[in-house]
Amino acid sequence: MKSWERRELIRSLRSKGLSYKEIIKDSPFSISKSTISDWCKDIELTARQKNRIEYLFKDGSYRGRLAGSKATQIRRAEEVASIKEKAKSEISSLTENEFKLAGLMLYWAEGAKSRCVDITNSDPVLIKFMTDWLRFICKVPEERFRACLHLHSGQNEKQIKAYWSKLTNIPIEQFFKSYVKQEGSGYRKNILYKGTIKIRVCDGNLLNRILGWIDGVAHAWAISSIGGAGPS
């Protein structure tokens, strides 16, 4: 095909209202968008043809972005799962001292620092970890444990209380009256499925012992080669 024949074919396709992508697809020879633009710059499309091309562009662009976004999400999810699985394999077991230190760090971050030993959270794994820690490390007698639920209006208190009682091995009769947040009270509207639980041990001596352990960890870090002189 001669050069002028190629040019006229491309112009003919453009005159029919085809987009540059469609022209490239239908052309029997290889051609670039810049060449099409140069050859067809004087061709005026009708309003209907312009609207059609605009629709194709937007629809194709949106679907392309959506597919790309989904593929990125899937790839990232696989990367995150791989990172977590590798990191999990790096923790094989805990010695008693490591268990003690892990619990202390959690209490340092989440626990009450006055009056009673309190730990409040909505994470079942964390709550199970800390009730086991209080039993094994702190030697808390079963009868000293108390619990209190913080729920949202509309949640099944009886069902949720049974769930936490089974998880923590704290009898339901050792639960205080639940605190229920009413709608419209200014609290967050996202409802935690199992609510939030507070584990309490009213023992001032134990609290001071835990706080002493925490001070000991901070001091040991400060004088170690890792902590150096500690925080300034």
JOVEN-V681669 format. One record per backbone hydrogen bond with DSSP energy under -0.5 kcal/mol. NH is the residue of the N-H (numbers start at 1). CO is the residue of the C=O. If there is no record, write none. Layout:
nh=[NH	NH]
co=[CO	CO]
//
This chain:
nh=[6	7	8	9	10	11	12	13	14	15	16	17	18	23	24	25	26	27	36	37	38	39	40	41	43	44	45	50	51	52	53	54	55	56	57	58	59	60	61	62	63	64	65	66	67	68	69	70	71	72	73	74	75	76	77	78	79	80	81	82	83	84	85	86	87	88	89	90	90	91	92	99	100	101	102	103	104	105	106	107	108	109	110	111	112	116	117	118	119	120	121	124	127	128	129	130	131	132	133	134	135	136	137	138	140	144	145	146	147	148	150	151	151	153	155	157	160	161	162	163	164	165	166	167	168	169	170	171	174	175	176	179	180	181	181	182	185	191	192	195	196	197	198	199	199	200	200	201	202	203	207	208	209	210	211	212	213	214	215	216	217	218	219	220	221	222	223	224	224	227	228	230]
co=[2	3	4	5	6	7	8	9	10	11	12	14	13	19	20	21	22	23	32	33	34	35	36	37	40	42	43	46	47	48	49	50	51	52	53	54	55	56	57	58	59	60	61	62	63	64	65	66	67	68	69	70	71	72	73	74	75	76	77	78	79	80	81	82	83	84	85	86	87	88	90	95	96	97	98	99	100	101	102	103	104	105	106	107	118	114	201	116	199	110	197	122	123	124	125	126	127	128	129	130	131	132	133	133	134	141	142	200	174	198	196	149	179	181	152	155	156	157	158	159	160	161	162	163	164	165	165	169	171	172	147	149	178	151	179	180	182	189	190	192	150	121	148	119	197	146	198	117	144	201	203	204	205	206	207	208	209	210	211	212	213	214	215	216	217	218	219	220	221	221	224	227]
//
